[in-house]
């Protein structure tokens, strides 16, 4: 069961990134006792979280970058 989602942009906003439709985000969540960190291209942090929740990770840049056991 996926719980406890947080999302943020990976890099600070700039005038250049503000013109892009999607930028790189970091989403962290727990899944069956494991904390998982994923990079995902999205419009904003809530869009990134929704992509993870809905299983919409399809871009080659979207990937799990860390998995660790939660305490």
Secondary structure, 3 states (H helix, E strand, C coil): CEEEEEEEECCCCCHHHHCCCCEEEEEEEEECCEEEEEEEEECCHHHHHHHHHCCCCCCCCCEEEEEEECC
